Amino acid sequence: MHILIIGNGVAGITAARYIRKRSSHAITVVSAESKHFFSRTALMYVYMGHMRFEDIKPYEDWFWEKNRIDLLQAYVEKINTEKRTVSLNTGNELPYDRLIIATGSASNKFGWPGQDLRGVQGLYSLQDLENMESYSRDLKKAVIVGGGLIGIEMAEMFLSRGIEVCMLVREKYYWDNVLPEEEARMITNHIRKHSIDLRLETELKQILGNEEERVVAVETNKEKTIECGFVGLTPGVHPNIKVTEGSPIECRRGILVNEYLESNVPGIYAIGDCAELRNPPAGRKAIEAVWYTAKLMGKTVARSICKEATPYRPGIWYNSAKFFDIEYQVYGSVPASGRAAENEASYYWEDSKRERSLRLVFEKGSRKLLGINVLGMRIRHHVADRFLREGWPVDKVLAHFNALYFEPEFSRNPIREILKKLNSENAGKAIKALGFKEVKHLVFEN
């Protein structure tokens, strides 16, 4: 049996590796982006000079031949589901018995005038990085449109080369469509401390170019013109499903799949950012464009193809990122600003320097833990997952905070400061309203 995989990101490559572990099936991975798999999240460090491209390839080049995984650098133009073939831009056709579509995401564009000028782009692919590198020569100023994680990565990349950065964010605070207001305000202040011209509640109106069709400025909805030599479009991504055009493969925003990650066409699967679950598990979204879900989908589809069919079960939601030197972790359900349900409450602590914070979200009556947000410190993944799976009450979580907290750099454990604030006279009304009992005793455990 021949397994054909379109896309060599973490989803596609994980599927290839785990199919090989379980079978002797022929495997071909097709990608137009690059021949070899690389860590997409590490692209920024190549630009910043911390790593070389060969350093972000998790496997040596000989790995693929040794494991009998054929790599083909080409672009798939069409899928013929009746003939079970794909057409390549080289003019060739490849047959398949099982097809896995793992084409990832593409950067969003919203029809702005000038969005196709030279020097205007997102940051997702290896080619995006190469273009960004070429436009950075003699670049004085860049404008980044949109908040979120890709935008902050791009800003850090430019700052590493002394390039001035202006960011246009339509929200009241940075990423407050994801973060609660207090955390969003903290990140907003932190970004400005890094000398970024962050313009909130500001939207892009149009991008201006010269006679060579190269960007020279942007105009905002506040009638301001900002001169620049590069525009980064980072208002999110969408599933890259262009390859399904003209085929009977059913799509909505992404390629629709069942719990075994199979599409409506038997023998064709979709995984990673391009997949949309018809019936997502409770507490999860239909599309989740994050690294670990892509990897888990790759493992799941390998089992399905190798006659060990296992439903996709992503478990407790989590994510992590970095805003310059403030790390971010989230577990479970933490609603964005103004989106908490009526039966939800939260306890929030922030240190005096406004560089570290903890939020515990819980049910008002039972005090059952629903979510954890952490900025500027680290917590243990397996402990956070356990607390949420077992539905610990939030005051018990605080009492066992030392099991949760993890900081290898010997910084001061904040739990005593957290409890002092919680038990203070000023917090008395809040404690009573939230259903807390006084938390005095800490349980030290590994």
Secondary structure, 3 states (H helix, E strand, C coil): CEEEEECCCHHHHHHHHHHHHHCCCEEEEECCCCCCCCCHHHHHHHHCCCCCHHHHCCCCCCHHHHCCEEEECCCEEEEECCCCEEEECCCCEEECCEEEECCCEEECCCCCCCCCCECEECCCCHHHHHHHHHHCCCCCEEEEECCHHHHHHHHHHHHCCCCEEEEEECCCCCCCCCCCHHHHHHHHHHHHHCCCEEEECCCEEEEEECCCCEEEEEEECCCCEEECCEEEECCCEEECCHHHCCCCCCECCCEEECCCCECCCCCEEECHHHEEECCCCCCCCCCCCCHHHHHHHHHHHHHHHCCCCCCCCCCCCEEEEEECCEEEEEEECCCCCCCCCCCEEEEEEECCCCCCEEEEEEECCCCEEEEEEEECCEECHHHHHHHHHCCCEHHHHHHCHHHHEECCCCCCCCHHHHHHHHHCHHHHHHHHHHCCCCCCCCCCCC
